Amino acid sequence: MTPALKVFVARLVGLAVLGPDGESIGRVRDVVISMHMPGKQPRALGLAVELTTRRRIFVPMLRVTSIEPDAVTLTTGHVNLRRLRVRPNEALAVGQILDTRVRTDDPDYPELHDVDLTVVDLAIEQNRSRDWMVSRVALRTTRKGLRRRGETIVVQWRHVRGMNRLELSRPGQGVEMALAQFEDMRAPDVANALRELPVKRRDEIAAALDNERLADVLQEMPTDDQTAILGSMEPDRAADVLEAMDPDDVADLMGELPQAEAEAFLSRMDPEDSESVRRLLLHSPDTAGGVMTPEPLIVTANATVSEALARVRDPDVNSAAASMVFVVRPPTNTPTGKFLGAVHTQALLREPPANLVGGILDKEMPRLLPDDSLEKMTRFFATYNLVCAPVIDEADHLLGAVVVDDLLDALLPRDWRETDPEGTAP
């Protein structure tokens, strides 16, 4: 098959990236386009490639030997593993250019002159010097007129007005294409992708995400990025997003902020949500009380197995927290009544649905104290082979639970999300 010399960038997204011997390197997630002065033909500089480690790197187009319907092949399997960074005179085709508004002066479409059009794709074509240039632009009509709304036309790049860095920096450019790209991605991968975008585009996409999705993404970001995104929002929207985050993650963020700034956020949150965060802030961040979540799965001894399993099936509960259900005397909101024990989810699955949880209770469940150190917690999890453990005060009240992913978060360096382990390779 003859390698393609012209291709639309949206069709590249998701293609496998292979070395010369067919070894898998990653997948194409975007194309980096040069955006210089108006009137100068944009050039495709390289591919944003996502490795199996979820890191995104830059691969120059000069390394591309062929583009097939199912894969992009490179001249070498050795690539620079430095994280992708978009420079001021560059833009991501899918992340920034597609779905923006432009105009055309193409003489073949006089009825569309002075009409806002939406960029839906870019055609890049390899010239004689092996450079990949933006040759054509696919545009969609956005209003009724002489042409049908939603119809797509393809024009030469020189007949497009407004596709430059100045126009891309203006407010109001669409983000639908970028949102569609993120729709099926996991929250940590969306977080990494957002961190690669210019601040304006990042804030626009964050503003377009719903509160729950944005909360999931923010929880996977370093504190500086969390603060910057929340600071770009209206205070009430920021409070809504914080309420959708896990209380322990909010407490970690508030603990890094100046006291006045943290109090401003907490005062706008629902009192019930902010109270959980305030209780966590009473503990040092390197203790069980500071690491725990105040919202583990809790039932009373009179609950049935089917009721407990219904709590386990909650999609908002992660797998570690869902490994165990804690049993207490009322009240069941933390800090609870007397802690009675716990039931492993595997034990629940082996019991008839109508049986009571109190009948299969592990009353000797090992427990943590709120002042236990990170080292003690690490030894605790290793000793008892657990992924979730209760935190109990001196009066036997359940305060919360430490799950292993939050413990790892506390053990890793603060900037672990911004750096990759040495020797990481595709």
KATA-V317385 format. One record per backbone hydrogen bond with DSSP energy under -1.0 kcal/mol. NH is the residue of the N-H (numbers start at 0). CO is the residue of the C=O. If there is no record, write none. Layout:
BEGIN
NH	CO
NH	CO
END
This chain:
BEGIN
3	66
6	123
8	121
10	7
11	8
13	27
14	11
15	69
16	25
17	71
18	22
21	18
24	16
25	16
26	49
27	14
28	47
29	47
31	45
32	90
33	42
34	88
39	36
43	131
44	31
45	31
46	58
47	29
48	56
49	26
50	54
53	50
56	48
58	46
60	44
62	59
63	60
64	72
65	72
67	70
71	15
72	65
73	17
74	62
83	55
89	86
90	32
92	30
95	91
96	91
97	92
98	118
99	96
101	116
102	160
104	158
108	105
111	108
112	109
114	111
116	101
117	139
118	99
119	137
120	137
122	135
123	6
124	132
125	4
126	130
129	126
132	124
133	41
134	122
135	122
136	154
137	120
138	152
139	117
140	150
144	146
149	140
150	147
152	138
154	136
156	134
158	155
159	156
160	102
163	161
167	163
168	164
169	166
178	174
179	175
180	176
181	177
184	181
189	185
190	186
191	187
192	188
193	189
194	190
196	193
201	197
202	198
203	199
204	200
205	201
206	202
207	203
208	204
213	209
214	210
215	211
216	212
217	213
218	214
219	216
220	217
225	221
226	222
227	223
228	224
229	225
230	226
232	229
237	233
238	234
239	235
240	236
241	237
242	238
243	239
249	245
250	246
251	247
252	248
253	249
254	250
255	252
261	257
262	258
263	259
264	260
265	261
266	262
273	269
274	270
275	271
276	272
277	273
278	274
279	275
280	276
282	279
286	283
287	371
288	369
290	286
291	287
292	400
298	325
302	299
304	354
305	352
307	303
308	304
309	305
310	306
311	307
312	308
313	310
316	313
321	317
322	319
324	342
325	296
326	340
327	298
328	337
335	397
336	328
336	330
338	395
339	326
340	326
341	361
342	324
344	322
347	343
348	344
350	347
354	351
356	302
357	300
358	355
359	356
361	341
362	360
367	389
371	368
376	372
377	373
378	374
379	375
380	376
381	377
382	378
383	379
384	380
388	401
390	399
391	367
392	396
395	392
398	390
399	390
400	292
401	388
403	386
406	402
407	403
408	404
409	405
410	406
411	407
415	412
417	414
423	420
END
